[in-house]
């Protein structure tokens, strides 16, 4: 008898009260974060324990995650690098360089649109778009 773990509840809980955007910005991750920190006054940082490791084709792939915690603690921002050595964290979005997840208190539409517009204004950013849950096939890849 085999037991299967149902990750659907975990995934649903993780994405509750969150919003996700995709970004095309062909910049090194550390440079992109520096630009975000400078232009948006964020404090994105990377932590070794905030990394996603996937195993595909008998190889391990490591996807860097940067984190910014809002001072009043209402929500956190996670910036995922979508590509590593020819593999993708979300293969259904191969055209995206970064995924930006806001977790916690869900930002309203106006706040979210303002943030996306501010990101678009950064040199090197080519596209910023919202990604809805229904479009994500590999949601478990984003769960921390």
Z-matrix of the N, CA and C atoms (Angstrom, degrees):
N
C 1 1.449
C 2 1.535 1 109.26
N 3 1.308 2 116.32 1 127.17
C 4 1.457 3 121.59 2 178.19
C 5 1.521 4 109.39 3 -103.38
N 6 1.327 5 114.88 4 138.17
C 7 1.458 6 120.40 5 174.81
C 8 1.520 7 108.57 6 -101.60
N 9 1.301 8 116.40 7 138.73
C 10 1.459 9 120.88 8 178.27
C 11 1.523 10 108.78 9 -116.17
N 12 1.298 11 114.52 10 138.04
C 13 1.454 12 120.12 11 177.94
C 14 1.522 13 108.12 12 -89.40
N 15 1.317 14 116.15 13 129.29
C 16 1.454 15 121.05 14 177.74
C 17 1.525 16 108.34 15 -96.29
N 18 1.318 17 115.69 16 107.72
C 19 1.459 18 121.08 17 -178.29
C 20 1.521 19 113.09 18 -86.40
N 21 1.331 20 117.58 19 -0.60
C 22 1.462 21 119.65 20 -175.53
C 23 1.522 22 112.73 21 -59.76
N 24 1.329 23 117.75 22 -42.15
C 25 1.471 24 120.23 23 179.39
C 26 1.521 25 111.17 24 -65.13
N 27 1.332 26 116.74 25 -41.35
C 28 1.463 27 120.95 26 178.62
C 29 1.521 28 110.36 27 -62.44
N 30 1.310 29 116.39 28 -45.07
C 31 1.463 30 121.27 29 179.90
C 32 1.523 31 110.48 30 -64.28
N 33 1.330 32 116.92 31 -45.54
C 34 1.467 33 120.35 32 179.19
C 35 1.522 34 111.14 33 -60.03
N 36 1.332 35 116.73 34 -43.42
C 37 1.466 36 120.42 35 177.99
C 38 1.525 37 111.19 36 -62.92
N 39 1.328 38 116.33 37 -41.59
C 40 1.459 39 121.01 38 -178.04
C 41 1.530 40 110.99 39 -62.79
N 42 1.319 41 117.73 40 -40.33
C 43 1.460 42 121.58 41 -175.87
C 44 1.527 43 113.67 42 -89.63
N 45 1.328 44 116.86 43 -4.15
C 46 1.457 45 119.16 44 176.78
C 47 1.524 46 108.96 45 -64.74
N 48 1.313 47 116.63 46 136.56
C 49 1.470 48 122.15 47 -179.59
C 50 1.528 49 112.40 48 58.70
N 51 1.329 50 117.10 49 41.77
C 52 1.461 51 120.12 50 178.71
C 53 1.524 52 109.89 51 -133.81
N 54 1.323 53 114.99 52 162.24
C 55 1.467 54 121.90 53 174.24
C 56 1.521 55 106.96 54 -138.04
N 57 1.326 56 115.13 55 148.58
C 58 1.457 57 120.94 56 -175.28
C 59 1.522 58 109.84 57 -131.85
N 60 1.327 59 115.22 58 138.27
C 61 1.458 60 119.49 59 173.56
C 62 1.523 61 109.20 60 -129.71
N 63 1.311 62 115.31 61 154.15
C 64 1.452 63 122.15 62 176.19
C 65 1.515 64 108.99 63 -109.79
N 66 1.326 65 115.92 64 144.46
C 67 1.462 66 121.09 65 -175.64
C 68 1.530 67 109.60 66 -132.12
N 69 1.326 68 115.17 67 133.03
C 70 1.465 69 121.15 68 170.11
C 71 1.517 70 106.14 69 -103.77
N 72 1.314 71 115.34 70 111.95
C 73 1.467 72 123.16 71 178.79
C 74 1.525 73 106.62 72 -152.87
N 75 1.328 74 117.50 73 93.00
C 76 1.461 75 119.88 74 -176.24
C 77 1.536 76 112.00 75 -73.78
N 78 1.316 77 114.52 76 66.70
C 79 1.462 78 123.28 77 -179.70
C 80 1.520 79 108.72 78 -124.94
N 81 1.319 80 117.05 79 152.90
C 82 1.468 81 120.65 80 173.85
C 83 1.524 82 108.22 81 -59.33
N 84 1.322 83 116.77 82 144.27
C 85 1.464 84 120.18 83 -174.72
C 86 1.528 85 113.24 84 -58.62
N 87 1.327 86 117.52 85 -41.44
C 88 1.464 87 119.64 86 -179.13
C 89 1.535 88 110.92 87 -66.80
N 90 1.329 89 117.30 88 -35.02
C 91 1.467 90 121.24 89 178.63
C 92 1.531 91 110.33 90 -70.39
N 93 1.324 92 116.32 91 -42.48
C 94 1.457 93 120.41 92 178.99
C 95 1.530 94 110.42 93 -62.32
N 96 1.321 95 117.30 94 -43.78
C 97 1.470 96 120.17 95 178.39
C 98 1.521 97 111.38 96 -64.02
N 99 1.318 98 116.22 97 -38.87
C 100 1.460 99 119.39 98 177.79
C 101 1.530 100 110.15 99 -61.25
N 102 1.342 101 116.81 100 -43.26
C 103 1.461 102 120.92 101 177.91
C 104 1.529 103 111.13 102 -62.70
N 105 1.323 104 116.67 103 -43.55
C 106 1.464 105 120.08 104 177.77
C 107 1.524 106 110.72 105 -60.82
N 108 1.325 107 116.56 106 -45.00
C 109 1.463 108 121.23 107 -179.99
C 110 1.528 109 110.95 108 -62.36
N 111 1.326 110 117.21 109 -40.22
C 112 1.464 111 121.49 110 -178.96
C 113 1.530 112 112.07 111 -70.64
N 114 1.308 113 116.74 112 -47.32
C 115 1.463 114 121.13 113 -173.37
C 116 1.527 115 113.68 114 -81.66
N 117 1.319 116 116.81 115 -32.67
C 118 1.466 117 119.93 116 -175.14
C 119 1.527 118 112.95 117 -106.60
N 120 1.338 119 115.07 118 -3.75
C 121 1.468 120 121.33 119 -176.82
C 122 1.529 121 111.70 120 58.96
N 123 1.313 122 114.62 121 40.84
C 124 1.458 123 121.64 122 174.23
C 125 1.526 124 107.96 123 -93.31
N 126 1.304 125 115.51 124 175.23
C 127 1.461 126 120.78 125 177.49
C 128 1.531 127 108.88 126 -134.46
N 129 1.340 128 115.26 127 59.18
C 130 1.456 129 119.35 128 178.41
C 131 1.525 130 109.31 129 -66.35
N 132 1.323 131 114.57 130 132.54
C 133 1.463 132 122.03 131 177.30
C 134 1.512 133 108.14 132 -138.26
N 135 1.308 134 114.76 133 155.83
C 136 1.461 135 119.16 134 175.70
C 137 1.527 136 108.48 135 -107.99
N 138 1.305 137 115.31 136 144.66
C 139 1.457 138 122.33 137 178.44
C 140 1.522 139 106.93 138 -127.97
N 141 1.320 140 115.97 139 138.89
C 142 1.462 141 118.88 140 -177.07
C 143 1.518 142 112.59 141 -59.12
N 144 1.329 143 117.54 142 -33.52
C 145 1.460 144 119.07 143 -179.48
C 146 1.533 145 111.85 144 -78.15
N 147 1.339 146 117.37 145 -6.46
C 148 1.464 147 121.50 146 174.90
C 149 1.526 148 108.58 147 -104.18
N 150 1.311 149 115.44 148 77.85
C 151 1.450 150 121.63 149 179.54
C 152 1.523 151 106.70 150 -148.33
N 153 1.290 152 115.97 151 140.98
C 154 1.461 153 119.31 152 178.15
C 155 1.518 154 107.87 153 -105.13
N 156 1.313 155 114.80 154 130.88
C 157 1.459 156 121.55 155 179.71
C 158 1.522 157 107.82 156 -115.39
N 159 1.312 158 115.98 157 124.19
C 160 1.460 159 121.16 158 175.81
C 161 1.518 160 108.84 159 -118.69
N 162 1.310 161 115.58 160 146.35
C 163 1.452 162 119.82 161 176.50
C 164 1.521 163 108.07 162 -113.54
N 165 1.324 164 114.77 163 120.30
C 166 1.459 165 121.44 164 178.76
C 167 1.518 166 107.57 165 -137.45
N 168 1.306 167 115.39 166 140.77
C 169 1.473 168 120.83 167 177.65
C 170 1.530 169 111.69 168 50.98
N 171 1.331 170 115.83 169 41.31
C 172 1.470 171 123.64 170 178.26
C 173 1.526 172 113.21 171 60.45
N 174 1.339 173 116.51 172 24.81
C 175 1.468 174 122.18 173 175.98
C 176 1.514 175 108.44 174 -127.05
N 177 1.318 176 115.27 175 155.21
C 178 1.463 177 120.03 176 176.80
C 179 1.519 178 109.29 177 -104.17
N 180 1.329 179 114.49 178 137.43
C 181 1.455 180 121.97 179 179.34
C 182 1.526 181 108.09 180 -122.67
N 183 1.325 182 115.98 181 137.70
C 184 1.457 183 121.71 182 -175.07
C 185 1.522 184 109.86 183 -118.20
N 186 1.314 185 116.20 184 123.44
C 187 1.451 186 122.15 185 -178.08
C 188 1.526 187 108.92 186 -111.94
N 189 1.324 188 114.67 187 118.07
C 190 1.457 189 121.48 188 -177.22
C 191 1.523 190 110.41 189 -72.85
N 192 1.329 191 115.39 190 142.26
C 193 1.462 192 121.91 191 175.21
C 194 1.519 193 107.91 192 -126.24
N 195 1.314 194 114.95 193 132.54
C 196 1.463 195 121.69 194 174.55
C 197 1.518 196 107.50 195 -107.24
N 198 1.321 197 115.99 196 148.13
C 199 1.456 198 121.07 197 -174.47
C 200 1.524 199 110.28 198 -131.00
N 201 1.334 200 115.75 199 140.12
C 202 1.463 201 122.52 200 172.85
C 203 1.520 202 107.01 201 -133.19
N 204 1.308 203 116.67 202 124.63
C 205 1.461 204 121.55 203 178.59
C 206 1.523 205 108.44 204 -102.74
N 207 1.315 206 116.68 205 125.54
C 208 1.460 207 121.33 206 178.47
C 209 1.528 208 108.11 207 -68.59
N 210 1.330 209 115.91 208 136.16
C 211 1.468 210 121.07 209 -172.83
C 212 1.513 211 114.54 210 -54.18
N 213 1.320 212 118.52 211 -41.54
C 214 1.465 213 118.70 212 -179.04
C 215 1.525 214 112.45 213 -78.33
N 216 1.328 215 116.51 214 -1.49
C 217 1.464 216 121.04 215 173.75
C 218 1.512 217 115.24 216 77.55
N 219 1.333 218 117.88 217 12.32
C 220 1.460 219 119.49 218 -177.25
C 221 1.529 220 112.82 219 -73.83
N 222 1.326 221 116.56 220 -29.69
C 223 1.462 222 118.74 221 176.46
C 224 1.524 223 110.88 222 -160.64
N 225 1.339 224 113.24 223 169.05
C 226 1.465 225 120.96 224 179.14
C 227 1.520 226 108.61 225 -125.24
N 228 1.326 227 114.54 226 151.24
C 229 1.458 228 121.40 227 176.94
C 230 1.527 229 107.85 228 -113.27
N 231 1.333 230 115.25 229 133.73
C 232 1.459 231 121.72 230 176.84
C 233 1.523 232 107.98 231 -122.66
N 234 1.308 233 116.40 232 129.67
C 235 1.456 234 121.79 233 177.26
C 236 1.530 235 107.34 234 -114.19
N 237 1.322 236 115.91 235 113.95
C 238 1.463 237 122.61 236 -178.22
C 239 1.525 238 109.36 237 -99.39
N 240 1.310 239 116.29 238 135.99
C 241 1.456 240 120.67 239 170.08
C 242 1.525 241 105.84 240 -80.77
N 243 1.327 242 117.93 241 125.52
C 244 1.459 243 120.57 242 -173.54
C 245 1.522 244 113.87 243 -84.99
N 246 1.326 245 118.04 244 -21.01
C 247 1.467 246 119.77 245 -176.44
C 248 1.517 247 111.18 246 -123.62
N 249 1.342 248 115.02 247 143.70
C 250 1.461 249 121.36 248 173.73
C 251 1.516 250 107.74 249 -148.12
N 252 1.298 251 116.71 250 116.61
C 253 1.462 252 123.32 251 173.33
C 254 1.535 253 112.55 252 50.54
N 255 1.329 254 116.37 253 44.04
C 256 1.459 255 120.75 254 176.01
C 257 1.519 256 115.74 255 86.44
N 258 1.320 257 117.80 256 -2.38
C 259 1.469 258 121.35 257 176.47
C 260 1.523 259 108.45 258 -111.28
N 261 1.339 260 115.59 259 160.96
C 262 1.460 261 121.01 260 -175.30
C 263 1.521 262 110.99 261 -125.88
N 264 1.320 263 114.32 262 140.04
C 265 1.464 264 120.39 263 175.06
C 266 1.527 265 109.21 264 -64.38
N 267 1.313 266 116.20 265 -45.52
C 268 1.466 267 121.89 266 173.29
C 269 1.530 268 108.01 267 -119.44
N 270 1.331 269 117.57 268 92.28
C 271 1.471 270 120.87 269 -176.39
C 272 1.520 271 113.72 270 -59.37
N 273 1.326 272 117.27 271 -23.87
C 274 1.459 273 119.45 272 179.08
C 275 1.534 274 112.31 273 -72.26
N 276 1.341 275 116.24 274 -8.68
C 277 1.469 276 121.53 275 178.22
C 278 1.530 277 110.51 276 -125.83
N 279 1.316 278 116.46 277 51.19
C 280 1.468 279 121.37 278 -177.76
C 281 1.526 280 112.72 279 -60.58
N 282 1.297 281 117.50 280 -24.77
C 283 1.463 282 121.05 281 -178.74
C 284 1.531 283 112.72 282 -76.64
N 285 1.335 284 118.07 283 -12.51
C 286 1.465 285 121.69 284 -178.46
C 287 1.525 286 111.27 285 -92.89
N 288 1.318 287 115.89 286 137.00
C 289 1.462 288 120.81 287 177.17
C 290 1.524 289 111.75 288 -86.64
N 291 1.339 290 116.33 289 -35.03
C 292 1.464 291 121.20 290 -175.47
C 293 1.521 292 110.40 291 -137.68
N 294 1.322 293 114.14 292 153.15
C 295 1.460 294 122.75 293 174.32
C 296 1.523 295 106.81 294 -123.19
N 297 1.307 296 117.10 295 129.59
C 298 1.469 297 122.21 296 -176.93
C 299 1.520 298 107.60 297 -116.16
N 300 1.312 299 116.38 298 114.53
C 301 1.459 300 122.62 299 -179.14
C 302 1.525 301 109.37 300 -109.02
N 303 1.319 302 116.23 301 130.34
C 304 1.462 303 121.88 302 173.70
C 305 1.519 304 106.35 303 -109.94
N 306 1.317 305 115.53 304 119.64
C 307 1.474 306 122.44 305 -177.58
C 308 1.519 307 109.73 306 -118.57
N 309 1.296 308 114.51 307 149.13
C 310 1.463 309 120.16 308 179.43
C 311 1.505 310 108.16 309 111.68
N 312 1.310 311 116.16 310 -136.07
C 313 1.462 312 119.87 311 177.39
C 314 1.530 313 108.44 312 -64.52
N 315 1.305 314 115.57 313 115.31
C 316 1.476 315 121.25 314 -175.43
C 317 1.527 316 110.32 315 -65.89
N 318 1.348 317 116.66 316 124.45
C 319 1.465 318 118.59 317 178.42
C 320 1.530 319 110.75 318 -68.01
N 321 1.337 320 115.77 319 143.57
C 322 1.468 321 118.11 320 178.34
C 323 1.524 322 109.53 321 -72.29
N 324 1.327 323 116.05 322 170.79
C 325 1.461 324 121.07 323 -174.78
C 326 1.529 325 112.64 324 -58.78
N 327 1.327 326 117.58 325 -43.44
C 328 1.468 327 120.86 326 -178.27
C 329 1.528 328 111.05 327 -64.00
N 330 1.323 329 117.01 328 -44.52
C 331 1.474 330 121.85 329 179.24
C 332 1.535 331 110.29 330 -62.73
N 333 1.324 332 116.07 331 -42.68
C 334 1.459 333 121.47 332 -179.48
C 335 1.533 334 110.78 333 -65.89
N 336 1.331 335 117.08 334 -44.36
C 337 1.469 336 121.33 335 178.05
C 338 1.524 337 111.09 336 -62.90
N 339 1.333 338 117.60 337 -39.67
C 340 1.468 339 121.19 338 177.73
C 341 1.522 340 111.17 339 -62.38
N 342 1.330 341 116.37 340 -42.24
C 343 1.464 342 120.62 341 179.07
C 344 1.530 343 110.12 342 -63.90
N 345 1.334 344 116.73 343 -45.25
C 346 1.466 345 119.57 344 179.44
C 347 1.531 346 110.68 345 -62.11
N 348 1.327 347 117.78 346 -40.34
C 349 1.469 348 121.48 347 178.72
C 350 1.529 349 110.53 348 -64.30
N 351 1.325 350 117.52 349 -39.91
C 352 1.468 351 121.25 350 178.78
C 353 1.522 352 111.14 351 -64.98
N 354 1.320 353 116.80 352 -38.43
C 355 1.471 354 120.95 353 178.73
C 356 1.536 355 109.41 354 -67.33
N 357 1.339 356 116.85 355 -40.62
C 358 1.471 357 120.94 356 178.97
C 359 1.528 358 111.89 357 -59.17
N 360 1.325 359 117.27 358 -29.93
C 361 1.469 360 122.27 359 -177.64
C 362 1.530 361 113.28 360 -74.97
N 363 1.327 362 117.35 361 -10.47
C 364 1.461 363 120.95 362 -178.00
C 365 1.528 364 109.44 363 -79.22
N 366 1.331 365 115.40 364 133.07
C 367 1.468 366 120.79 365 -179.33
C 368 1.537 367 110.19 366 -59.52
N 369 1.316 368 115.46 367 131.70
C 370 1.463 369 120.66 368 179.65
C 371 1.517 370 113.03 369 100.35
N 372 1.330 371 117.58 370 -16.27
C 373 1.465 372 120.99 371 178.74
C 374 1.525 373 107.79 372 -84.48
N 375 1.325 374 115.46 373 125.82
C 376 1.462 375 120.72 374 -176.98
C 377 1.521 376 113.12 375 -104.01
N 378 1.351 377 116.61 376 -27.54
C 379 1.464 378 120.41 377 -176.89
C 380 1.518 379 109.55 378 -155.75
N 381 1.326 380 115.74 379 140.00
C 382 1.464 381 122.29 380 171.09
C 383 1.523 382 106.05 381 -136.62
N 384 1.310 383 117.30 382 125.24
C 385 1.458 384 121.36 383 -177.80
C 386 1.525 385 110.69 384 -143.07
N 387 1.310 386 116.71 385 148.69
C 388 1.463 387 119.73 386 176.10
C 389 1.518 388 109.09 387 -78.50
N 390 1.326 389 115.37 388 142.75
C 391 1.459 390 122.11 389 176.27
C 392 1.525 391 106.67 390 -116.25
N 393 1.320 392 116.02 391 121.84
C 394 1.459 393 120.14 392 178.79
C 395 1.525 394 109.94 393 -88.66
N 396 1.327 395 115.33 394 154.10
C 397 1.464 396 121.65 395 -177.81
C 398 1.526 397 112.96 396 -52.42
N 399 1.319 398 116.77 397 -37.56
C 400 1.464 399 120.58 398 -175.27
C 401 1.527 400 112.16 399 -63.99
N 402 1.334 401 117.29 400 -25.50
C 403 1.459 402 121.20 401 -177.12
C 404 1.528 403 113.02 402 -83.02
N 405 1.332 404 117.87 403 -12.96
C 406 1.464 405 121.54 404 -175.04
C 407 1.524 406 109.87 405 -91.40
N 408 1.321 407 115.93 406 118.67
C 409 1.466 408 120.55 407 178.94
C 410 1.528 409 111.92 408 -87.16
N 411 1.321 410 116.97 409 -31.40
C 412 1.466 411 121.89 410 -174.50
C 413 1.529 412 111.27 411 -112.91
N 414 1.320 413 116.29 412 54.72
C 415 1.468 414 121.12 413 -177.37
C 416 1.526 415 112.73 414 -57.10
N 417 1.304 416 117.74 415 -34.09
C 418 1.465 417 120.50 416 -177.41
C 419 1.526 418 111.92 417 -62.41
N 420 1.333 419 117.96 418 -23.24
C 421 1.462 420 121.17 419 179.14
C 422 1.526 421 112.60 420 -67.34
N 423 1.330 422 117.05 421 -20.68
C 424 1.466 423 120.44 422 -178.63
C 425 1.528 424 113.66 423 -94.73
N 426 1.334 425 116.18 424 -13.83
C 427 1.470 426 120.16 425 -175.61
C 428 1.522 427 110.13 426 -70.58
N 429 1.320 428 115.18 427 126.92
C 430 1.470 429 121.66 428 -179.73
C 431 1.515 430 110.30 429 -92.71
